[in-house]
């Protein structure tokens, strides 16, 4: 899968995941302009086989981060083993769309990531948090998302975070709170 992502980026093609279940032996790393698309959130499934983030979008601040990336149309299942579904570090101007994330400790984590959107996705049933936004994760838009059944929090905002927008999102049956704002300035 990593080769398909890398080749798709270098050849300006968009790799498509096959239908069915694909087991991951390591994290998939998404580069600048990288796209990982499946046939639908219940048709294409990725399942990590160890305790590592399933997908990493990780840039360097000196390079301006990873930008213009997209993850869409697949199921991401942690099976109770993996710690994080999608890990964003220095990721900007990206899209997570039509993705189903369940069975991780944390569904999505973001640190120093800005101007990203998460839409029409289900991030549910993760043992700790469905989404955690940390230091300098600004201007994040969540639209038409379902963030149910987290062990603790549906959305946990830590550190210096600004400009979080929620539109038509559903939070139900979270262990402690649907939303916990520790240091967020605006939501």
C-alpha positions, 0 to 999 in steps of 0.5 A, spaced: 500 500 500 505 504 501 508 503 494 501 505 491 501 511 495 508 513 493 507 511 486 501 515 486 504 521 488 510 521 484 506 519 477 500 524 479 495 518 480 491 517 485 491 510 488 485 506 490 485 501 495 481 494 493 475 492 496 476 487 501 480 487 508 488 489 507 492 488 513 497 493 515 504 490 517 507 498 518 504 505 518 502 508 511 505 515 510 502 520 506 506 525 503 505 532 500 499 532 495 498 524 497 491 521 496 489 514 499 482 513 497 478 507 497 471 504 494 467 506 500 467 506 508 464 499 508 468 496 502 475 497 503 478 496 510 485 497 513 487 493 519 493 494 523 496 488 525 500 491 531 501 497 536 502 503 531 498 508 528 495 506 521 496 512 517 501 518 519 501 524 515 507 527 518 511 533 515 516 538 518 515 545 520 521 547 516 518 544 509 511 547 511 508 541 513 504 536 509 499 539 505 494 538 500 493 531 502 486 526 502 484 520 505 477 518 503 472 512 502 475 506 507 474 503 514 480 503 519 479 498 524 484 497 530 481 491 533 483 493 540 491 493 538 493 499 535 494 506 539 492 511 533 488 510 527 490 517 523 496 521 526 497 528 524 503 532 525 504 538 521 499 537 516 495 542 513 490 543 508 488 536 508 481 532 507 478 526 511 472 524 508 467 518 508 472 514 513 470 509 518 474 509 524 473 504 530 477 500 535 483 504 536 485 507 543 484 514 539 481 515 532 485 521 530 490 525 533 493 532 531 498 536 533 500 542 530 496 541 524 491 547 521 486 548 516 484 541 515 477 538 514 473 532 517 467 530 513 461 525 513 465 520 517 464 516 523 469 516 528 466 511 533 468 506 539 475 508 540 477 506 547 479 513 549 478 518 545 475 519 538 479 525 536 484 529 540 486 536 537 493 538 541 498 544 540 497 549 535 491 545 531 488 551 528 482 552 523 479 545 524 472 543 520 468 537 522 462 537 518 456 531 518 461 527 523 458 521 528 463 521 534 459 516 538 461 511 544 468 513 546 471 510 552 472 517 555 471 523 550 468 524 543 472 530 542 478 532 546 482 539 545 488 540 549 494 545 548 493 552 544 488 550 539 483 555 536 478 556 530 475 549 531 468 548 527 463 543 528 457 543 523 451 537 524 456 532 528 453 527 533 456 525 540 452 520 544 454 515 549 461 517 550 464 515 557 466 521 560 464 527 556 462 528 549 467 534 548 472 536 553 476 543 552 482 543 556 485 549 553 481 551 547 480 558 545 474 557 540 469 552 538 
